[in-house]
Amino acid sequence: MMEWLIFLVIVAAVVAGVFWAKKHFRNEIDRAKRINRANKNQ
């Protein structure tokens, strides 16, 4: 039972981390994508 609880906590932490990262880093990711696209087009 304890392992299940630990597993749920880890999953919740990962999901929360992904949502936080998407919210905070979306602008950085968009900028990186634009730069990569510009480099490929040259």
SULWO-V936098 format. One record per backbone hydrogen bond with DSSP energy under -1.0 kcal/mol. NH is the residue of the N-H (numbers start at 0). CO is the residue of the C=O. If there is no record, write none. Layout:
# SULWO-V936098
nh-><NH & NH>
co-><CO & CO>
This chain:
# SULWO-V936098
nh-><4 & 5 & 6 & 7 & 8 & 9 & 10 & 11 & 12 & 13 & 14 & 15 & 16 & 17 & 18 & 19 & 20 & 21 & 22 & 23 & 24 & 25 & 28 & 29 & 30 & 31 & 32 & 33 & 34 & 35 & 36 & 37 & 38 & 39 & 40>
co-><0 & 1 & 2 & 3 & 4 & 5 & 6 & 7 & 8 & 9 & 10 & 11 & 12 & 13 & 14 & 15 & 16 & 17 & 18 & 19 & 20 & 21 & 24 & 25 & 26 & 27 & 28 & 29 & 30 & 31 & 32 & 33 & 34 & 35 & 36>
